[in-house]
Amino acid sequence: MKVSSEEKYLPFGRPNFSDEEIAAVTRVIRSGWIGMGPETLGFERELAGFVGAPHVVTVNSCTSALFLALLLHGIGPGDEVVCPSLTWCSTANAALYLGARPVFCDVDPESLSITPETVLARVTPRTRAVMAVHMGGLAIDVDALRSQLPPGVAVVEDAAHALGAIGSDGKPVGASGNIVCFSFYANKNLSTADGGAVALVDPDQALRLCSLRQHGLAADAWQRFITPRAALVAGIAELGYKMNYTDLQAAIGRVQLRRQGEFAAVRLAIARHYAAALPAIHPGIGMQRDLCGPGHARHLFQIRLPVERLVRSRDEILLTMRTRGIGASIHYTPLHLMPLYADPGAPALPATEDLARRIMTLPISASMTITDADRVLERLAELVR
């Protein structure tokens, strides 16, 4: 991609690492133990306190977390899992990996998220779970959703965007009692390059997850190291997977967790700056609901362009911004319109399909400055006015 030489490319999301994260990684490397061990256990304990859950189990990605969450609920062939089409593919793929069928529902155009009504419209007697996505970092009301679902239908929260988000009940995302899945991918609010976590209530399920993430072994590598006798009884009771986290990542994560207040303040300042300037650029530009509200994690800053009132299409605006050094993006291309998931007999999703031609994500991260935000706004204004 060719970008003007006088300005660096500004990605839509960029991690913020300090000397403290570097020192933490150095300490772990020098310890001689870089796999899953005491740092991972410490991170899990501290993260559980942060999200308000009794147990947290780390894994190698949020995709793995979502897969294991459905596995814990016994999802398998013949089952249906309702999820929004306006989401990353992992939300639906977790069901496919288990032989189940993802069933796509519509979203509310203001929140860009599912509602009890959009979910219930797609529930059938074969529905076994709902994937509740906290889009962009906006916490949805999972209690209202759960209260309206038929008995036996589980709610799994896809909180890949929502670490630090607070629901309308004042509880952090993670404290609902559902199984909640988080992401620590490179551009997330808490980044360890990659990784994920499962927050849950049931201690037996937590123990099972600890086994499943390491091949189904009864004792992980650290337990076998510190308790030699554990190596003699490390049998496999069920088929597991290679999905464990590492102490190198956890060392970064523990520092990043302590810095969440700092990061949140920067994201809020950027969001408020955008929100104040957008009406002057074009009064028809909309934003996701509550983007500057106290409970939003602001992982993404998503806008809706009034494309019927503009000379350029959303795609033209986005591509031109990228050639001018601004990493605007799209979250997301609807899954039900992709060949892998297409179902000719499925009903249309009018809100999702309308959003698909007008949503755009502006850069936001804890590494940005107000000057960076002004660059974004200037380029957007040039193309929209």
C-alpha positions in Angstrom: 0.0 0.0 0.0 1.4 3.3 -1.0 1.3 6.0 1.7 2.5 9.6 1.7 6.2 9.6 2.9 5.7 12.4 5.4 3.1 10.6 7.5 3.2 7.1 9.0 0.3 4.7 8.4 -2.2 4.8 11.3 -3.7 1.4 11.8 -7.2 1.0 13.2 -5.9 -0.6 16.3 -2.4 -0.6 17.7 -1.1 -2.1 21.0 0.5 0.0 23.7 3.6 -1.6 25.2 5.9 0.1 27.7 9.3 -0.8 29.3 7.3 -2.6 32.0 6.0 -5.2 29.5 9.5 -5.6 28.1 11.0 -6.1 31.6 8.3 -8.7 32.4 9.1 -10.7 29.3 12.8 -10.5 30.1 12.2 -11.7 33.6 10.3 -14.8 32.4 13.0 -15.6 29.8 15.7 -15.4 32.4 13.7 -17.7 34.7 14.1 -20.6 32.3 10.4 -21.4 32.3 8.5 -19.9 29.4 5.7 -22.3 28.9 2.5 -22.4 30.9 3.3 -22.0 34.6 3.2 -19.5 37.5 2.8 -16.4 35.4 -0.2 -17.9 33.6 -1.8 -18.9 37.0 -1.2 -15.4 38.3 -2.7 -13.8 35.2 -5.8 -16.1 35.4 -6.3 -15.2 39.1 -5.9 -11.4 38.5 -8.1 -11.5 35.4 -10.8 -13.3 37.3 -10.9 -10.5 39.8 -11.0 -7.9 37.1 -14.0 -9.4 35.2 -15.8 -10.5 38.3 -15.8 -14.3 37.6 -14.9 -17.1 40.1 -12.7 -18.8 37.5 -10.7 -17.9 34.4 -8.9 -20.3 32.2 -6.5 -19.0 29.5 -6.2 -20.5 26.1 -4.3 -19.8 22.9 -7.0 -17.7 21.2 -10.6 -16.5 21.6 -11.5 -18.8 18.8 -10.4 -21.7 21.0 -12.3 -20.2 23.9 -15.5 -20.1 21.9 -15.0 -23.6 20.7 -14.4 -25.0 24.2 -17.3 -23.0 25.6 -19.7 -24.8 23.1 -18.0 -28.1 23.8 -18.7 -27.7 27.6 -22.4 -27.1 26.7 -22.4 -30.4 24.8 -23.0 -28.8 21.4 -22.6 -31.3 18.5 -24.0 -32.6 15.2 -27.7 -31.7 14.6 -27.6 -28.8 17.0 -28.2 -25.1 16.0 -26.3 -22.2 17.4 -27.8 -18.7 16.8 -25.3 -15.9 16.3 -25.3 -12.5 14.5 -24.1 -12.4 11.0 -22.4 -9.1 11.7 -19.4 -10.6 13.6 -16.0 -12.1 13.0 -16.0 -15.6 11.5 -14.8 -17.3 14.8 -18.2 -16.8 16.3 -19.9 -19.0 13.7 -16.9 -21.3 13.1 -16.9 -22.5 16.7 -20.2 -24.2 16.0 -19.0 -25.6 12.7 -16.0 -27.2 14.3 -18.3 -29.3 16.5 -20.6 -30.3 13.6 -23.4 -27.9 14.6 -25.1 -25.4 12.4 -24.7 -21.6 12.9 -28.0 -19.8 12.3 -27.7 -16.1 11.6 -29.9 -13.5 13.1 -30.2 -9.7 12.5 -29.0 -6.9 14.7 -30.3 -3.6 16.0 -28.9 -0.8 13.7 -28.1 1.5 16.6 -26.2 -0.9 18.8 -25.0 -3.1 15.9 -25.8 -6.0 18.3 -28.3 -8.7 18.7 -31.5 -8.2 20.7 -33.8 -10.8 22.3 -36.2 -10.1 19.5 -33.7 -10.8 16.7 -32.5 -13.9 18.4 -35.9 -15.3 19.1 -36.9 -14.9 15.5 -34.3 -17.6 14.6 -34.8 -20.0 17.5 -36.1 -23.4 16.6 -36.6 -26.7 18.5 -33.0 -27.6 17.5 -31.4 -24.4 19.0 -29.0 -25.4 21.8 -27.0 -22.1 22.2 -26.8 -18.4 21.4 -23.6 -16.6 20.8 -24.1 -13.2 22.4 -21.5 -10.8 20.8 -20.6 -7.6 22.7 -20.0 -5.7 19.4 -17.2 -3.2 19.5 -17.1 -3.2 23.3 -20.8 -2.3 23.9 -22.1 -4.6 26.6 -25.5 -6.1 25.7 -28.1 -7.1 28.2 -27.5 -10.8 28.5 -29.9 -11.2 31.4 -32.8 -10.0 29.3 -31.8 -12.3 26.5 -31.4 -15.3 28.7 -34.8 -14.7 30.4 -36.6 -15.0 27.1 -34.9 -18.1 25.7 -36.5 -21.5 25.9 -35.2 -23.9 28.7 -32.1 -25.7 27.7 -30.7 -23.0 25.4 -27.3 -21.8 26.7 -25.8 -18.3 26.3 -22.2 -18.1 25.4 -20.8 -14.5 25.4 -18.3 -13.6 22.7 -16.5 -10.8 24.6 -13.5 -10.5 22.2 -14.1 -6.8 22.1 -15.4 -6.2 25.6 -12.7 -6.6 28.2 -13.4 -3.7 30.6 -17.0 -3.2 29.4 -19.7 -2.6 32.1 -23.3 -3.7 31.6 -26.4 -1.7 32.5 -26.6 -3.6 35.8 -23.2 -2.2 36.8 -21.4 -5.6 36.5 -18.3 -6.1 34.3 -18.7 -8.3 31.2 -17.6 -11.6 32.6 -19.7 -11.6 35.7 -23.0 -12.7 34.3 -22.7 -16.4 35.2 -22.6 -17.4 31.5 -19.4 -18.8 30.0 -17.7 -15.6 28.6 -14.8 -15.6 26.1 -12.2 -12.9 25.8 -9.4 -12.2 23.2 -5.9 -10.8 23.7 -5.1 -10.5 20.0 -2.7 -7.9 18.7 -5.2 -5.1 18.4 -7.3 -5.7 21.5 -7.6 -3.5 24.6 -5.4 -5.9 26.4 -2.9 -7.4 24.0 -0.5 -10.3 24.5 0.1 -10.7 20.7 -2.5 -13.5 20.7 -4.4 -15.6 23.2 -7.8 -15.8 24.9 -9.6 -16.7 28.1 -12.8 -18.3 29.3 -14.5 -16.8 32.4 -16.9 -19.1 34.2 -18.6 -20.0 37.5 -18.5 -23.8 37.7 -15.3 -25.1 39.2 -15.7 -28.6 37.6 -16.0 -27.0 34.2 -12.9 -24.9 34.9 -10.9 -28.0 35.8 -12.2 -29.7 32.7 -11.0 -26.8 30.6 -7.6 -26.9 32.2 -7.4 -30.5 31.0 -8.9 -30.0 27.5 -6.4 -27.2 26.7 -3.5 -29.6 27.2 -4.4 -32.7 25.3 -6.9 -34.0 28.0 -4.1 -34.6 30.5 -5.0 -34.7 34.1 -1.9 -32.6 35.0 -0.3 -29.8 32.9 3.4 -29.4 32.4 3.8 -27.0 35.3 2.1 -29.4 37.7 4.3 -32.2 36.5 7.3 -30.0 37.0 6.6 -28.9 40.6 5.0 -32.2 41.7 7.0 -35.1 40.3 4.4 -37.6 41.4 1.9 -36.0 39.0 4.0 -37.2 36.1 3.4 -40.8 37.1 -0.4 -40.4 37.0 -0.8 -38.0 34.1 -3.3 -40.1 32.2 -5.7 -38.9 29.5 -9.4 -39.3 30.2 -10.9 -37.6 27.1 -9.7 -36.3 23.8 -8.1 -32.9 24.4 -6.4 -30.2 22.3 -3.3 -28.1 22.2 -4.7 -24.8 23.2 -2.7 -23.6 26.2 -1.4 -20.2 27.0 2.3 -19.4 27.9 4.1 -17.5 30.7 5.7 -15.2 28.1 2.2 -14.0 27.1 0.9 -14.0 30.7 3.8 -11.8 31.8 2.7 -9.2 29.2 -0.9 -9.7 30.2 -0.4 -9.0 33.9 1.2 -5.6 33.1 -1.5 -4.8 30.5 -4.2 -5.6 33.0 -2.7 -3.1 35.5 -2.7 -0.5 32.8 -6.3 -0.9 31.7 -7.4 2.3 33.5 -4.7 4.3 31.6 -5.8 2.7 28.3 -9.5 3.3 28.9 -8.9 7.0 29.5 -7.0 7.4 26.2 -9.7 5.6 24.3 -12.4 7.7 25.9 -10.6 10.9 25.0 -10.3 9.8 21.3 -13.9 8.8 21.2 -15.1 12.1 22.6 -12.9 14.0 20.1 -14.4 12.1 17.2 -18.0 12.4 18.5 -17.7 16.2 18.9 -16.3 16.6 15.4 -18.4 14.3 13.3 -21.6 16.4 13.1 -19.7 19.2 11.5 -18.2 16.8 8.9 -21.7 15.6 8.0 -24.9 15.7 10.1 -25.9 12.3 8.7 -23.0 10.4 10.1 -24.2 8.0 12.9 -22.3 6.3 15.6 -22.8 3.1 17.5 -25.0 3.7 20.5 -23.3 4.7 23.8 -19.8 5.0 22.2 -18.9 7.7 24.7 -20.9 6.1 27.6 -19.3 5.0 30.8 -19.7 1.2 30.2 -18.4 1.0 26.6 -15.0 -0.6 26.2 -14.4 1.3 23.0 -12.4 -1.5 21.3 -13.9 -0.2 18.0 -15.2 3.3 17.0 -17.9 2.3 14.4 -19.7 4.9 12.3 -22.6 4.7 9.8 -22.2 6.7 6.7 -25.3 8.3 5.0 -24.2 6.7 1.7 -27.4 7.8 -0.1 -26.5 11.4 0.5 -22.8 11.1 -0.5 -21.0 11.2 -3.8 -18.7 8.4 -2.9 -19.6 4.9 -1.7 -18.4 3.6 1.7 -15.8 1.4 -0.1 -14.4 4.3 -2.1 -14.1 6.4 1.1 -12.4 3.6 3.0 -9.9 2.7 0.3 -9.0 6.3 -0.3 -8.4 6.9 3.4 -6.1 3.9 3.5 -4.1 5.2 0.6 -3.8 8.4 2.5 -2.3 6.7 5.6 -5.5 6.1 7.7 -6.3 2.5 8.6 -10.0 2.7 8.4 -11.6 -0.7 8.4 -14.9 -2.6 8.2 -16.4 -4.6 11.1 -17.7 -6.7 9.5 -18.7 -8.1 6.1 -21.9 -10.1 7.1 -21.2 -13.8 7.3 -24.5 -14.9 5.8 -23.4 -13.3 2.5 -20.2 -15.3 2.3 -20.0 -18.6 0.2 -19.0 -20.8 3.2 -22.1 -19.9 5.2 -24.7 -19.0 2.5 -28.1 -20.6 2.9 -30.4 -19.9 0.0 -33.4 -20.7 2.1 -32.6 -18.4 5.0 -34.5 -15.2 5.5 -33.0 -11.8 4.7 -31.4 -9.8 7.5 -32.4 -6.3 6.5 -30.7 -4.3 9.2 -27.4 -6.2 8.7 -27.6 -6.0 5.0 -28.2 -2.2 5.1 -25.3 -1.7 7.6 -23.0 -3.7 5.4 -22.9 -0.8 2.9 -22.5 2.0 5.4 -20.5 1.0 8.5 -16.8 1.9 8.8 -14.4 1.7 11.7 -12.2 4.7 12.5 -8.8 4.1 14.2 -8.8 4.0 17.9 -6.2 2.7 20.4 -4.4 3.5 23.6 -1.4 4.4 21.4 -3.2 7.2 19.6 -3.0 10.9 20.3 -5.5 13.7 19.6 -3.2 14.8 16.7 -3.7 11.3 15.2 -7.5 11.7 15.6 -7.4 15.0 13.9 -5.6 13.4 10.9 -8.4 10.8 10.7 -11.1 13.5 10.8 -9.3 15.7 8.2 -9.1 12.8 5.7 -12.7 11.8 6.4 -13.9 15.4 5.9 -12.1 15.7 2.6 -14.0 12.6 1.3 -17.4 13.1 2.8 -18.1 16.9 2.5 
